Amino acid sequence: MTGLALLIPLALMMGLVGLVAFFWALRRGQFEDLEGAANRILIDDEDEPATPPATPPADKPAGSEGAAR
C-alpha cells in the first residue's frame, strides 16, 4: 500500500510535466508547419551535378574472353 502512495503522486507529477512540456512546445511554434518537412523530402535538388556513367575497365581487349582455348 505504501508503494501506491508513492507511485500515484509520481505518475501524476510525470503527467503534469509532460503536459507542461507539450504546451511549452505549442507556444514556441513547434507544431506550426507539419507538412513542410514531409514535402521537403520530395523536392529534387537540381543544384547537385549528375554523376557521369561508369565506363568498363580497359585492362582487357574486347573479344578476348574465349579466344585462349
Residue pairs with C-beta under 8 A, 6 or more apart in sequence:
25 31
